[in-house]
Amino acid sequence: MNTIYAKYNMYHNSIDIYTSAGYMLRIDCNKAEDGLKATPRSQYSLYALAAFQWGSGINNLSSDYFFNL
């Protein structure tokens, strides 16, 4: 089973993903969001998701997440 550790990197505006095999993947948020088009309905859904995450304490200042695959 691979353990994956992901963390938001505020200095590079990216998400750094680490695997138990020693690999690191960096996703650049600016490039990932470039050309993203949101309809008013999908934008509302994104706002609702962000409000839920902040309100439930899921998205704290460290933004550390662990996943088991």
C-alpha positions in Angstrom: 0.0 0.0 0.0 1.3 3.4 -1.0 1.1 6.2 1.5 0.8 9.6 0.0 1.4 12.9 1.8 0.2 16.1 0.2 0.9 19.7 1.4 0.1 23.1 0.0 3.3 25.1 -0.5 2.5 28.8 -0.1 5.9 29.9 -1.3 5.5 28.3 -4.7 1.7 28.4 -4.8 1.7 24.6 -5.5 0.6 21.3 -4.0 3.6 19.0 -3.2 2.7 15.3 -3.2 5.1 12.8 -1.6 4.9 9.0 -1.9 6.3 6.3 0.3 8.5 5.3 -2.6 10.4 8.6 -2.3 8.8 10.4 -5.3 7.7 14.0 -5.2 5.2 15.6 -7.5 4.6 19.4 -7.5 1.4 20.7 -9.0 1.6 24.4 -9.9 -1.8 25.9 -8.9 -1.4 28.9 -11.4 -0.9 26.5 -14.4 -3.6 24.2 -13.2 -6.1 27.0 -12.9 -5.0 28.8 -16.2 -7.9 28.9 -18.6 -10.3 27.5 -16.1 -13.8 28.6 -16.9 -16.5 28.5 -14.3 -20.2 29.0 -14.8 -22.1 30.9 -12.1 -23.5 27.6 -10.8 -20.1 25.8 -10.7 -18.5 28.9 -9.1 -21.2 28.8 -6.4 -20.4 25.2 -5.8 -16.7 26.0 -5.4 -17.6 28.7 -2.8 -19.8 26.3 -0.9 -17.0 23.7 -0.8 -14.5 26.2 0.4 -16.9 27.5 3.1 -17.5 23.9 4.2 -13.8 23.1 4.4 -12.9 26.3 6.4 -15.9 25.9 8.7 -15.2 22.3 9.5 -11.6 22.9 10.2 -10.5 20.6 7.4 -8.4 23.3 5.8 -6.2 24.6 8.5 -3.0 26.7 8.1 -0.7 23.7 7.6 -3.0 22.1 5.0 -1.5 18.6 5.5 -3.3 15.6 4.1 -2.5 11.9 4.2 -4.0 9.3 1.8 -3.7 5.6 1.8 -4.0 3.9 -1.6 
